[in-house]
Amino acid sequence: MRFILVSNLILLFFVSDAFSQQVFDRKATTVNNMGLSVTNVGTYGRPNVRNQPSGLPSMEYPRGTGTEHMFEAGIWIGAVRAGGATLVSTAAITTSSTAYSPGASGFEFSNDGTIILEQSSLPESPLFSPLAVSHQDLVAEFSDRRTIVGAVPIANHQEPLFADVKQEVYSWNFGFTENLSIVKYTITNTSVDAWDSVHVGIYADMVVRNVNTTLETGTNFFNKTGLGYLDEQYATYSFDANSSDNPSLNTYASVVVLGSEYRGMDFHPKYADDIDTLLYNVPKVRPTYWQFGAGTGNYAGPTDDLERFDRMASDWPLDAERETLRTNSPPSSVKQMISIGPFPRLEANETVTVYFAFVAALKPQEFQTAAAASKSTDNDITRAPLVEGIEWAFRLFEGQEQNGVRQRFLVPEPPRVPKLKVELEEGKTVLYWDAGSESSIDPVSSEMDFEGYRIYRTNIGDDLRGTISTNAQLIREFDIPGNEYGFNTGFNSVRLGTPATFPGDTTLYYYRYEIDGMLNGWQYLFAVTAYDRGGEGVPSLETSINANAIRVFPGTGINDSFSSDDPDFQVGVYPNPYRINAAWDGTTPFTRKIMFYNLPARAEIRVYTLAGEIVASLNHDAATYIGDTRWFNDFSVNRRLMPGGEHAWDLLSDANQNLTTGLYLYTVHDNTTGHVQTGKIVIIK
């Protein structure tokens, strides 16, 4: 025993000294419609998203709407080390800290200077790797071995488990995976001691709010979330139970225990019969909850390793408290933990693999209102889309058998996502796409089962309602003629005789479709999907609408006749007069928008008071401009197309002050020719 203790002390000194330097890295999932931030120290989320909504998402669904679901989350590993010490290593705990902080209590995992590895299984991706599992893998490695980060000791972490963790986050752009990411933890006991009664969980501070529209801060921001548990899905879930955020979407977020691999077997309550046959005790999936701050009774938060282990290893009186959690009755914000265990024993250098999923979902359309009843209602009907998403996560995790061996994450897939090119022409938007989807081979059936294409478009105002990434309407469909599937429309009306090409783009675009009647200055989302014929027991599968979606702003193109006296080429502003609030404005003084139009390719715009004082200066470069005001941060995404001859202004001065009612003058200077045009703006508040 003395030898083991000395060995551990020597090992602890070595890793603390030699591996004390680390690099903090955070990346977000981008391949589907859920933006989940992931770090290389075992945490999830971006805790300051409330104060800085324009940065990376925390757990945003749908992406680009401001509807967030997480403050911070992180892995917990608990075990009884041989010799009797009960230890829990945590990536995050309940704290007033605003983010991961090296050395702070509860942030007990660190790395050896490696950043997150990002790779993709998509052959056309610049991050393609034959080792990738999903369309976007985020891979990180970290450990609780180190008691010092840099020169900073980690508070209350003098005795680690010596757990090395490889964390892999998988995301796909299929239509059925838009709202989920799967996490794989490979956990190795690098101690010289065995671990007994091992539990693995995810702690999560779930906060469901719209960070673009909320007016609440502090406690009032955090105490509106309802919580629940789905027994059959092994999932905790969260929703906005009673906020006044408007507009906002009514959504769910969930953390799911999918399964684990222990000593060659599937180790999860779903496989109880098989586990019994092998003479192991069946593990449990346990949810537990506690309040931030001074919770009492069932809601008292754990404060040390013994209490944290007890939370992971004991049943919480869920049935008695279910209604309290779902109706958000506790007086303060409630944190949650979901864990699986016990794994009976993990010997030195032995590994266990545990899988979780993060899943989000919209409530059905009839519950997408600002009414309090729509937010607070939580039943089988409102949860149905969430349950469907969780079931897809299980289906992905369980995979398919090939040659008698089960392959995780192997499922029937839709065709390849069409490559989409969008061009703005006078008075219309033109979509071009390639034909690569037609030669896609399903990985399960090994057949080319492509059937057709669908074109989607949103309506004006969907961006302000937060539904632009979920409310796209089908406007046309084209499919293979002469078979028993679809409408047999054929492709003649959209297929080009000669493929279109564009400078700097090697793609051959075989299809073209025009849309007219669009309104200048408004935002539209366009997408082209591909779908297959399905098969035995498998429905027709379609690519995600958001996989190639692009936001389009119709308007005037580059004004090549800026120096002309022709009225058709004169610069202007709309709406003019501007009345607060314009129809496309957001709800804050920082999300207003007017448009300068008929601009040359490169120009300087200046706005003056009648006294000649410059109040705002804007630089326009059509080659790079995609919108640079708060409006675009809150209601759009970077993948958008601007018309070239237009530039948005937020009606704020260069000193970030709101302009008062009045008449203002403006000049537009063509940086190429030196020609200047002038005009007037009326602002009415």
C-alpha positions as CSV (number, residue, x, y, z in Angstrom):
1,M,0.0,0.0,0.0
2,R,2.8,2.4,0.9
3,F,4.5,1.6,-2.5
4,I,1.3,2.4,-4.4
5,L,0.8,5.7,-2.5
6,V,4.4,6.8,-3.2
7,S,4.0,5.8,-6.9
8,N,0.9,7.9,-7.2
9,L,2.7,10.9,-5.6
10,I,5.6,10.6,-8.0
11,L,3.2,10.3,-11.0
12,L,1.3,13.3,-9.7
13,F,4.4,15.4,-9.4
14,F,5.6,14.4,-12.9
15,V,2.4,15.2,-14.7
16,S,1.8,18.5,-12.8
17,D,5.3,19.7,-13.7
18,A,5.8,18.4,-17.2
19,F,2.3,18.9,-18.6
20,S,1.2,22.1,-16.8
21,Q,1.0,24.2,-20.0
22,Q,-2.2,24.1,-21.9
23,V,-4.1,25.9,-24.7
24,F,-7.8,26.6,-24.3
25,D,-9.7,26.1,-27.5
26,R,-13.4,26.4,-28.3
27,K,-15.2,25.4,-31.6
28,A,-18.8,25.1,-32.5
29,T,-20.8,22.6,-34.6
30,T,-21.8,24.2,-37.9
31,V,-22.7,21.4,-40.2
32,N,-26.4,21.1,-39.1
33,N,-29.0,23.4,-37.6
34,M,-27.8,23.2,-34.0
35,G,-24.8,25.3,-32.9
36,L,-23.1,23.6,-30.0
37,S,-19.9,25.0,-28.6
38,V,-17.3,22.4,-27.5
39,T,-14.0,23.0,-25.7
40,N,-10.8,21.0,-25.2
41,V,-11.1,21.0,-21.4
42,G,-14.4,19.0,-21.3
43,T,-16.9,21.8,-21.2
44,Y,-19.8,22.7,-23.5
45,G,-21.5,26.0,-24.2
46,R,-20.4,29.6,-24.2
47,P,-21.4,31.1,-20.9
48,N,-21.2,34.8,-22.0
49,V,-23.6,34.3,-24.9
50,R,-26.2,36.4,-23.0
51,N,-23.9,39.4,-23.0
52,Q,-22.3,38.8,-26.4
53,P,-24.9,37.1,-28.6
54,S,-23.0,37.8,-31.8
55,G,-20.1,35.4,-31.0
56,L,-20.1,31.6,-31.2
57,P,-23.3,29.9,-30.1
58,S,-23.7,28.1,-26.8
59,M,-26.3,25.5,-27.7
60,E,-28.4,27.4,-30.3
61,Y,-31.3,25.9,-32.1
62,P,-32.2,26.8,-34.8
63,R,-28.9,28.3,-35.6
64,G,-29.0,32.0,-36.3
65,T,-32.2,32.6,-34.2
66,G,-30.7,33.6,-30.9
67,T,-32.6,30.7,-29.2
68,E,-30.1,29.4,-26.7
69,H,-30.4,26.4,-24.4
70,M,-27.2,26.2,-22.3
71,F,-25.1,28.3,-20.0
72,E,-22.4,25.6,-19.5
73,A,-22.1,21.8,-19.2
74,G,-19.3,19.4,-18.7
75,I,-18.3,15.8,-18.0
76,W,-18.1,14.3,-14.5
77,I,-16.3,11.0,-13.7
78,G,-16.7,9.5,-10.2
79,A,-15.2,6.3,-8.7
80,V,-14.0,4.7,-5.6
81,R,-10.3,4.3,-5.9
82,A,-8.8,1.0,-4.6
83,G,-7.9,1.8,-1.0
84,G,-11.1,3.6,-0.3
85,A,-10.9,7.2,-1.5
86,T,-14.1,8.4,-3.3
87,L,-13.2,10.9,-6.0
88,V,-15.1,12.8,-8.6
89,S,-13.4,14.8,-11.3
90,T,-15.5,17.6,-12.9
91,A,-15.2,19.7,-16.0
92,A,-17.8,22.2,-14.7
93,I,-19.8,22.7,-11.5
94,T,-22.4,25.2,-10.3
95,T,-20.5,28.4,-9.9
96,S,-21.0,32.2,-10.3
97,S,-18.1,32.1,-12.7
98,T,-19.0,33.3,-16.2
99,A,-16.9,30.8,-18.1
100,Y,-14.1,28.2,-17.8
101,S,-11.3,29.7,-15.8
102,P,-7.9,27.9,-15.4
103,G,-7.4,26.9,-11.8
104,A,-11.0,27.7,-10.7
105,S,-12.8,25.2,-8.5
106,G,-14.7,22.6,-10.5
107,F,-12.7,23.0,-13.7
108,E,-10.5,20.0,-13.1
109,F,-9.7,18.8,-16.6
110,S,-6.8,20.3,-18.6
111,N,-4.9,19.4,-21.8
112,D,-1.3,19.2,-22.8
113,G,-1.4,22.0,-25.3
114,T,-3.4,20.3,-28.1
115,I,-6.3,22.1,-29.8
116,I,-9.5,20.6,-31.1
117,L,-9.1,18.5,-34.2
118,E,-11.8,19.2,-36.7
119,Q,-12.4,16.7,-39.6
120,S,-15.1,15.6,-42.0
121,S,-16.2,12.5,-43.7
122,L,-17.5,14.5,-46.7
123,P,-15.2,14.0,-49.6
124,E,-15.7,17.6,-50.9
125,S,-14.9,19.1,-47.5
126,P,-11.5,20.9,-47.1
127,L,-11.4,19.0,-43.7
128,F,-12.0,15.6,-45.2
129,S,-10.3,12.7,-43.5
130,P,-10.8,9.0,-44.0
131,L,-10.7,8.7,-40.2
132,A,-13.7,11.0,-39.7
133,V,-16.9,9.4,-38.4
134,S,-19.4,12.2,-39.2
135,H,-19.7,15.2,-41.4
136,Q,-18.1,17.3,-38.7
137,D,-16.0,15.6,-36.0
138,L,-14.7,17.8,-33.1
139,V,-12.0,15.8,-31.3
140,A,-10.2,16.8,-28.1
141,E,-8.1,15.1,-25.5
142,F,-7.8,16.1,-21.8
143,S,-7.1,14.7,-18.4
144,D,-7.7,15.3,-14.7
145,R,-4.1,14.3,-13.9
146,R,-2.8,17.8,-13.7
147,T,-3.2,19.7,-10.4
148,I,-1.6,22.8,-11.8
149,V,-2.5,24.8,-15.0
150,G,0.4,27.0,-15.9
151,A,1.5,28.3,-12.6
152,V,-2.1,28.2,-11.1
153,P,-3.1,25.3,-8.8
154,I,-6.5,23.9,-9.6
155,A,-8.6,24.7,-6.5
156,N,-9.8,21.7,-4.5
157,H,-8.1,19.3,-6.9
158,Q,-5.2,17.9,-5.0
159,E,-6.1,14.2,-5.5
160,P,-7.1,13.3,-9.1
161,L,-8.4,10.0,-10.4
162,F,-5.8,10.0,-13.2
163,A,-8.5,9.9,-15.9
164,D,-7.5,10.5,-19.5
165,V,-10.4,11.3,-21.8
166,K,-10.7,11.4,-25.6
167,Q,-13.9,13.4,-26.5
168,E,-15.3,13.1,-29.9
169,V,-18.4,15.1,-31.0
170,Y,-20.1,13.9,-34.1
171,S,-22.6,15.9,-36.2
172,W,-24.3,15.2,-39.6
173,N,-26.1,17.3,-42.2
174,F,-28.9,14.8,-43.0
175,G,-32.5,16.0,-42.8
176,F,-33.0,13.8,-39.7
177,T,-29.9,15.0,-37.9
178,E,-30.4,18.8,-38.1
179,N,-31.0,19.0,-34.3
180,L,-28.5,16.7,-32.7
181,S,-24.8,15.9,-31.9
182,I,-23.5,12.7,-30.4
183,V,-20.6,12.7,-27.9
184,K,-18.3,9.7,-27.5
185,Y,-16.0,9.6,-24.4
186,T,-13.2,7.2,-24.3
187,I,-12.1,7.2,-20.7
188,T,-8.8,5.5,-19.5
189,N,-7.7,4.8,-16.0
190,T,-4.1,5.9,-16.1
191,S,-3.6,5.5,-12.3
192,V,-1.7,2.6,-10.8
193,D,-4.9,1.8,-8.8
194,A,-8.1,0.2,-10.0
195,W,-11.4,2.2,-9.9
196,D,-14.5,0.6,-8.4
197,S,-18.1,1.7,-8.8
198,V,-17.4,4.0,-11.7
199,H,-20.0,6.6,-12.8
200,V,-19.9,8.9,-15.8
201,G,-22.2,11.9,-16.4
202,I,-22.8,15.3,-17.9
203,Y,-23.6,18.2,-15.6
204,A,-25.6,20.8,-17.4
205,D,-26.8,24.3,-16.6
206,M,-29.6,24.5,-19.2
207,V,-31.0,28.0,-19.8
208,V,-33.6,28.2,-22.6
209,R,-33.9,31.9,-23.7
210,N,-33.7,34.0,-26.8
211,V,-30.6,36.1,-26.2
212,N,-31.4,38.6,-28.9
213,T,-34.8,39.6,-27.6
214,T,-34.6,39.0,-23.8
215,L,-34.6,42.2,-21.6
216,E,-33.8,40.3,-18.4
217,T,-30.4,39.9,-16.7
218,G,-29.1,38.3,-13.6
219,T,-31.3,35.9,-11.7
220,N,-34.4,36.8,-13.8
221,F,-32.6,35.5,-16.9
222,F,-31.8,32.1,-15.4
223,N,-35.0,31.2,-13.5
224,K,-37.4,30.7,-16.3
225,T,-36.5,27.1,-17.4
226,G,-38.7,24.1,-16.9
227,L,-37.0,20.7,-16.5
228,G,-38.2,17.1,-17.1
229,Y,-37.0,13.5,-17.6
230,L,-38.0,11.0,-20.3
231,D,-37.8,7.6,-18.7
232,E,-38.0,5.6,-21.9
233,Q,-35.5,7.8,-23.7
234,Y,-33.0,8.1,-20.8
235,A,-33.0,11.9,-21.3
236,T,-33.2,15.0,-19.3
237,Y,-34.9,17.9,-21.1
238,S,-35.3,21.7,-20.7
239,F,-37.7,24.3,-22.1
240,D,-38.6,28.0,-21.6
241,A,-41.5,27.7,-19.1
242,N,-42.4,31.3,-18.5
243,S,-40.2,34.0,-20.0
244,S,-41.6,37.1,-21.7
245,D,-39.1,36.9,-24.6
246,N,-40.8,38.0,-27.8
247,P,-40.3,37.1,-30.5
248,S,-38.9,33.7,-29.4
249,L,-39.3,30.1,-30.5
250,N,-40.7,27.5,-28.1
251,T,-38.1,24.8,-28.0
252,Y,-36.7,21.9,-26.1
253,A,-33.1,20.8,-25.3
254,S,-32.1,17.4,-24.1
255,V,-29.1,15.5,-22.8
256,V,-29.4,11.8,-23.5
257,V,-27.4,8.7,-22.3
258,L,-27.2,6.6,-25.4
259,G,-25.0,3.8,-24.2
260,S,-21.6,2.5,-23.3
261,E,-19.1,-0.2,-24.1
262,Y,-17.6,-2.0,-21.1
263,R,-15.5,-5.2,-21.4
264,G,-16.8,-6.0,-24.8
265,M,-20.5,-5.6,-24.1
266,D,-23.2,-3.0,-24.5
267,F,-23.6,-1.7,-21.0
268,H,-26.9,0.2,-20.7
269,P,-30.3,-0.6,-19.1
270,K,-31.6,-1.2,-22.6
271,Y,-29.5,-4.4,-22.7
272,A,-30.5,-5.7,-19.3
273,D,-31.1,-9.3,-20.4
274,D,-27.7,-9.6,-22.0
275,I,-25.9,-8.0,-19.0
276,D,-27.7,-10.4,-16.6
277,T,-26.6,-13.3,-18.7
278,L,-23.0,-12.2,-18.3
279,L,-23.5,-12.0,-14.5
280,Y,-23.0,-8.3,-14.2
281,N,-25.4,-5.9,-12.4
282,V,-27.4,-3.8,-14.8
283,P,-26.3,-0.1,-14.6
284,K,-28.7,2.7,-14.1
285,V,-29.2,6.0,-15.8
286,R,-29.9,8.6,-13.2
287,P,-31.1,12.2,-13.4
288,T,-30.5,14.5,-10.5
289,Y,-31.1,18.2,-9.9
290,W,-30.1,21.0,-7.5
291,Q,-30.5,24.7,-7.2
292,F,-27.9,27.4,-7.7
293,G,-27.0,29.0,-4.4
294,A,-28.5,27.9,-1.1
295,G,-30.8,25.0,-2.2
296,T,-32.2,22.8,0.5
297,G,-33.5,19.3,0.8
298,N,-33.7,17.5,-2.5
299,Y,-32.4,20.7,-4.2
300,A,-29.3,21.1,-2.1
301,G,-26.2,21.2,-4.3
302,P,-23.2,18.9,-3.7
303,T,-20.2,20.7,-2.3
304,D,-17.4,18.0,-2.3
305,D,-16.5,14.7,-3.9
306,L,-18.5,12.6,-1.5
307,E,-21.7,14.5,-2.1
308,R,-21.1,14.6,-5.9
309,F,-20.5,10.9,-6.0
310,D,-23.6,10.4,-4.0
311,R,-25.6,12.4,-6.5
312,M,-24.3,10.3,-9.4
313,A,-24.8,7.0,-7.6
314,S,-28.2,7.5,-5.9
315,D,-31.7,7.8,-7.2
316,W,-33.2,11.3,-6.9
317,P,-36.9,11.4,-5.8
318,L,-37.9,12.3,-9.3
319,D,-41.6,11.2,-9.3
320,A,-42.4,13.4,-6.3
321,E,-40.7,16.4,-7.8
322,R,-41.4,16.0,-11.5
323,E,-44.3,18.5,-11.6
324,T,-42.3,21.0,-9.6
325,L,-39.5,20.9,-12.1
326,R,-41.7,21.0,-15.2
327,T,-43.6,24.0,-13.9
328,N,-40.5,25.9,-12.9
329,S,-41.7,26.2,-9.3
330,P,-38.3,26.3,-7.5
331,P,-37.4,29.9,-6.5
332,S,-34.0,29.8,-8.2
333,S,-32.4,28.3,-11.2
334,V,-32.0,24.5,-11.2
335,K,-29.0,22.6,-12.5
336,Q,-29.2,19.0,-13.8
337,M,-27.0,16.0,-14.0
338,I,-27.5,12.8,-15.9
339,S,-25.2,9.8,-15.4
340,I,-24.7,6.1,-16.0
341,G,-23.2,3.5,-13.7
342,P,-21.9,1.8,-11.9
343,F,-19.3,0.2,-14.1
344,P,-18.1,-2.4,-11.5
345,R,-14.4,-2.0,-11.9
346,L,-11.9,-0.3,-14.1
347,E,-8.4,-1.7,-13.7
348,A,-5.2,0.3,-14.2
349,N,-4.9,1.2,-18.0
350,E,-8.4,-0.2,-18.7
351,T,-10.8,1.9,-20.9
352,V,-14.6,2.4,-20.9
353,T,-16.5,4.2,-23.7
354,V,-19.6,6.2,-22.9
355,Y,-22.0,7.9,-25.4
356,F,-24.3,10.9,-24.9
357,A,-26.3,13.1,-27.2
358,F,-27.3,16.7,-27.2
359,V,-30.7,17.1,-28.9
360,A,-32.9,20.1,-29.5
361,A,-36.4,20.4,-31.0
362,L,-39.1,22.9,-31.8
363,K,-42.5,22.5,-30.2
364,P,-45.2,21.8,-32.8
365,Q,-46.5,24.8,-34.8
366,E,-49.6,25.3,-32.8
367,F,-47.4,26.0,-29.7
368,Q,-45.3,28.6,-31.5
369,T,-46.9,31.7,-30.0
370,A,-45.9,34.2,-27.4
371,A,-48.8,33.2,-25.2
372,A,-47.8,32.0,-21.7
373,A,-49.7,28.8,-22.3
374,S,-47.6,27.9,-25.3
375,K,-44.4,28.3,-23.4
376,S,-45.5,26.5,-20.2
377,T,-47.3,23.6,-21.9
378,D,-45.3,20.4,-21.7
379,N,-46.9,17.1,-22.7
380,D,-46.6,14.2,-25.1
381,I,-47.8,16.3,-28.0
382,T,-45.4,19.2,-27.4
383,R,-42.5,16.8,-26.8
384,A,-43.1,14.6,-29.9
385,P,-40.5,16.3,-32.1
386,L,-38.0,16.1,-29.3
387,V,-38.6,12.3,-28.8
388,E,-38.3,11.9,-32.6
389,G,-34.9,13.6,-32.5
390,I,-33.8,11.4,-29.6
391,E,-34.9,8.3,-31.4
392,W,-32.8,9.3,-34.4
393,A,-29.8,9.7,-32.1
394,F,-30.3,6.2,-30.8
395,R,-30.7,4.9,-34.3
396,L,-27.4,6.5,-35.3
397,F,-25.6,5.2,-32.3
398,E,-26.9,1.6,-32.8
399,G,-26.0,1.6,-36.5
400,Q,-26.3,-1.4,-38.7
401,E,-24.8,-4.8,-39.1
402,Q,-22.4,-5.4,-42.0
403,N,-20.8,-8.8,-42.6
404,G,-22.1,-9.9,-39.2
405,V,-20.4,-7.0,-37.3
406,R,-22.4,-4.0,-36.1
407,Q,-21.1,-0.6,-37.3
408,R,-22.1,2.3,-35.2
409,F,-23.4,5.4,-37.0
410,L,-24.1,3.4,-40.1
411,V,-27.6,4.2,-41.3
412,P,-29.4,4.6,-44.6
413,E,-28.5,8.0,-45.9
414,P,-30.1,10.5,-48.3
415,P,-28.1,11.5,-51.5
416,R,-25.2,13.9,-51.4
417,V,-26.1,17.5,-50.7
418,P,-26.4,19.4,-54.0
419,K,-23.8,22.1,-54.5
420,L,-25.8,25.3,-54.8
421,K,-24.9,28.6,-56.5
422,V,-27.1,31.7,-56.2
423,E,-26.9,34.7,-58.5
424,L,-28.9,38.0,-58.2
425,E,-30.1,39.3,-61.5
426,E,-32.3,42.3,-62.2
427,G,-35.5,41.7,-60.4
428,K,-35.0,38.0,-59.7
429,T,-32.9,35.4,-57.9
430,V,-31.4,32.5,-59.9
431,L,-30.5,29.1,-58.4
432,Y,-27.9,26.8,-60.0
433,W,-27.0,23.4,-58.7
434,D,-24.9,20.4,-59.7
435,A,-25.8,16.8,-60.5
436,G,-23.6,15.0,-58.0
437,S,-26.5,13.8,-55.9
438,E,-27.6,11.5,-58.7
439,S,-24.6,9.2,-58.4
440,S,-24.8,8.9,-54.6
441,I,-24.6,5.3,-53.3
442,D,-26.5,4.5,-50.1
443,P,-24.0,3.0,-47.6
444,V,-26.5,0.3,-46.4
445,S,-28.3,-0.8,-49.5
446,S,-25.2,-0.1,-51.8
447,E,-27.7,1.2,-54.4
448,M,-27.9,4.5,-56.3
449,D,-31.4,5.4,-55.1
450,F,-31.6,9.1,-56.0
451,E,-35.1,10.2,-56.9
452,G,-35.3,14.0,-57.2
453,Y,-34.8,17.6,-56.0
454,R,-36.9,20.0,-54.0
455,I,-36.5,23.8,-53.9
456,Y,-37.4,25.7,-50.7
457,R,-37.9,29.4,-50.0
458,T,-38.9,31.3,-46.9
459,N,-41.2,34.3,-46.6
460,I,-40.5,37.9,-45.6
461,G,-40.4,38.3,-41.9
462,D,-39.5,34.7,-41.1
463,D,-36.1,36.0,-40.0
464,L,-37.6,38.4,-37.4
465,R,-39.8,35.6,-36.1
466,G,-36.8,33.3,-35.7
467,T,-38.2,30.8,-38.1
468,I,-36.1,31.4,-41.2
469,S,-34.1,28.2,-40.8
470,T,-37.1,26.0,-39.9
471,N,-40.0,27.5,-41.9
472,A,-38.8,27.2,-45.5
473,Q,-41.7,26.3,-47.8
474,L,-41.5,23.9,-50.7
475,I,-42.0,25.8,-53.9
476,R,-41.0,23.3,-56.6
477,E,-40.2,19.6,-56.9
478,F,-38.5,17.7,-59.8
479,D,-38.0,13.9,-59.9
480,I,-37.1,11.0,-62.2
481,P,-39.9,10.4,-64.8
482,G,-41.4,7.0,-65.6
483,N,-41.2,5.2,-62.3
484,E,-43.5,4.5,-59.3
485,Y,-42.0,7.1,-57.1
486,G,-42.9,10.8,-56.7
487,F,-44.7,12.9,-59.4
488,N,-42.6,11.9,-62.4
489,T,-42.2,15.5,-63.4
490,G,-38.8,15.0,-65.0
491,F,-36.0,17.6,-65.1
492,N,-36.4,19.1,-68.6
493,S,-37.7,22.5,-67.3
494,V,-34.6,23.1,-65.2
495,R,-31.8,21.1,-66.8
496,L,-29.3,23.1,-68.9
497,G,-28.2,22.0,-72.3
498,T,-24.6,23.0,-71.4
499,P,-23.6,23.2,-67.7
500,A,-23.1,26.6,-66.3
501,T,-19.7,27.6,-64.9
502,F,-18.5,30.6,-62.9
503,P,-15.0,32.2,-62.5
504,G,-13.0,30.6,-59.7
505,D,-15.5,27.7,-59.3
506,T,-14.7,24.3,-60.8
507,T,-18.2,23.0,-60.3
508,L,-20.4,22.2,-63.3
509,Y,-23.9,23.4,-62.6
510,Y,-26.5,21.3,-64.6
511,Y,-29.7,22.9,-63.3
512,R,-31.1,26.5,-63.2
513,Y,-34.3,27.8,-61.7
514,E,-35.5,31.5,-61.5
515,I,-37.6,33.2,-58.8
516,D,-39.0,36.7,-59.3
517,G,-41.3,39.0,-57.4
518,M,-39.0,39.4,-54.5
519,L,-38.9,42.6,-52.4
520,N,-35.7,44.6,-52.1
521,G,-34.1,44.8,-48.7
522,W,-35.8,41.8,-47.2
523,Q,-34.0,38.5,-46.3
524,Y,-35.0,35.2,-47.9
525,L,-33.6,31.8,-47.4
526,F,-33.2,29.4,-50.4
527,A,-32.2,25.8,-50.4
528,V,-32.1,22.9,-52.8
529,T,-32.4,19.4,-51.4
530,A,-32.0,15.9,-52.9
531,Y,-34.1,12.9,-51.8
532,D,-34.1,9.2,-52.4
533,R,-36.7,6.5,-53.0
534,G,-36.3,4.9,-49.6
535,G,-36.5,1.1,-49.3
536,E,-37.7,-1.8,-47.2
537,G,-38.8,-0.4,-43.9
538,V,-36.9,2.9,-44.7
539,P,-38.8,6.0,-45.6
540,S,-37.6,8.4,-48.4
541,L,-34.7,10.3,-46.9
542,E,-33.9,14.0,-47.8
543,T,-30.9,16.1,-47.3
544,S,-31.1,18.9,-44.8
545,I,-32.6,22.2,-45.9
546,N,-29.9,24.0,-44.0
547,A,-27.0,22.0,-45.5
548,N,-26.7,24.4,-48.5
549,A,-29.1,27.1,-47.5
550,I,-28.1,30.7,-48.4
551,R,-29.7,33.9,-47.3
552,V,-30.4,36.3,-50.1
553,F,-31.1,40.1,-50.0
554,P,-32.6,41.3,-53.3
555,G,-31.8,44.8,-54.4
556,T,-29.9,46.9,-56.9
557,G,-26.7,45.6,-58.4
558,I,-23.4,47.5,-58.8
559,N,-24.0,50.9,-60.4
560,D,-21.6,51.0,-63.3
561,S,-23.1,54.3,-64.5
562,F,-22.8,56.2,-61.2
563,S,-21.6,59.3,-63.0
564,S,-24.6,59.4,-65.3
565,D,-27.3,62.0,-64.9
566,D,-29.9,59.4,-65.7
567,P,-32.4,59.2,-62.8
568,D,-32.3,55.4,-63.0
569,F,-28.7,55.5,-61.8
570,Q,-29.1,58.0,-59.0
571,V,-28.2,56.8,-55.5
572,G,-31.1,56.6,-53.0
573,V,-32.3,55.4,-49.6
574,Y,-35.2,53.2,-48.5
575,P,-37.4,53.5,-46.6
576,N,-37.4,57.3,-46.9
577,P,-38.8,58.8,-44.8
578,Y,-37.8,56.3,-42.2
579,R,-40.4,55.8,-39.4
580,I,-39.5,53.9,-36.3
581,N,-39.8,51.0,-36.5
582,A,-39.5,49.9,-40.1
583,A,-41.2,46.5,-40.8
584,W,-37.9,44.6,-40.9
585,D,-36.4,46.2,-37.8
586,G,-35.6,44.3,-34.7
587,T,-36.9,45.2,-31.3
588,T,-33.9,47.3,-30.0
589,P,-32.4,50.6,-31.1
590,F,-29.4,48.7,-32.3
591,T,-31.2,46.5,-34.8
592,R,-32.6,49.1,-37.1
593,K,-31.9,49.1,-40.8
594,I,-32.1,51.4,-43.8
595,M,-30.6,50.7,-47.2
596,F,-28.5,52.9,-49.6
597,Y,-29.0,51.7,-53.1
598,N,-27.6,52.2,-56.6
599,L,-24.1,52.3,-55.2
600,P,-20.9,51.9,-57.2
601,A,-18.5,49.0,-56.5
602,R,-16.4,51.0,-54.0
603,A,-17.7,54.0,-52.3
604,E,-17.6,56.1,-49.1
605,I,-21.0,57.1,-47.7
606,R,-21.3,60.1,-45.3
607,V,-24.3,61.3,-43.4
608,Y,-24.5,64.9,-42.2
609,T,-26.7,67.1,-40.1
610,L,-28.1,70.2,-41.7
611,A,-25.3,72.1,-40.0
612,G,-22.8,70.1,-41.9
613,E,-21.6,67.9,-38.9
614,I,-20.6,64.4,-40.0
615,V,-22.6,61.9,-37.9
616,A,-21.8,58.6,-39.7
617,S,-19.3,57.3,-42.3
618,L,-19.7,54.0,-44.1
619,N,-17.2,52.3,-46.5
620,H,-18.8,50.2,-49.2
621,D,-16.9,47.4,-51.1
622,A,-19.2,45.2,-53.1
623,A,-16.6,42.5,-53.4
624,T,-16.6,41.9,-49.6
625,Y,-19.7,43.5,-48.1
626,I,-22.2,41.0,-46.6
627,G,-23.7,43.3,-43.9
628,D,-21.9,44.6,-40.9
629,T,-24.5,45.9,-38.5
630,R,-26.1,44.4,-35.4
631,W,-29.2,43.5,-37.4
632,F,-27.2,41.0,-39.5
633,N,-25.6,39.5,-36.4
634,D,-29.0,38.9,-34.8
635,F,-31.2,37.9,-37.7
636,S,-28.8,36.4,-40.3
637,V,-25.8,34.2,-40.7
638,N,-22.5,34.7,-42.7
639,R,-23.7,32.6,-45.6
640,R,-25.6,35.3,-47.4
641,L,-25.7,37.1,-50.7
642,M,-25.9,40.9,-51.0
643,P,-26.9,42.6,-54.3
644,G,-23.6,44.6,-54.7
645,G,-25.2,48.0,-55.1
646,E,-26.7,48.3,-51.6
647,H,-25.4,49.0,-48.1
648,A,-27.2,48.9,-44.8
649,W,-27.0,51.5,-42.1
650,D,-28.3,51.1,-38.5
651,L,-29.2,54.8,-38.0
652,L,-26.5,55.1,-35.3
653,S,-23.8,57.8,-35.3
654,D,-20.1,56.9,-35.4
655,A,-20.3,57.5,-31.6
656,N,-23.0,54.7,-31.4
657,Q,-25.7,57.2,-30.6
658,N,-29.3,57.1,-31.8
659,L,-30.2,59.9,-34.2
660,T,-33.1,62.2,-33.4
661,T,-36.0,63.0,-35.6
662,G,-35.0,65.4,-38.4
663,L,-33.7,65.9,-41.9
664,Y,-30.2,64.6,-42.7
665,L,-28.0,64.9,-45.8
666,Y,-25.8,62.3,-47.3
667,T,-23.0,62.1,-49.9
668,V,-21.8,59.0,-51.8
669,H,-18.2,59.3,-53.2
670,D,-17.2,56.8,-55.9
671,N,-13.7,55.7,-54.9
672,T,-12.9,54.7,-58.4
673,T,-14.0,57.8,-60.4
674,G,-14.2,60.4,-57.7
675,H,-17.8,61.3,-58.7
676,V,-20.1,62.3,-55.9
677,Q,-23.9,62.1,-55.6
678,T,-26.0,63.6,-52.8
679,G,-29.4,63.1,-51.2
680,K,-31.6,63.6,-48.2
681,I,-33.0,61.3,-45.5
682,V,-35.9,62.1,-43.2
683,I,-36.0,60.3,-39.9
684,I,-39.3,60.3,-38.0
685,K,-39.5,58.8,-34.5
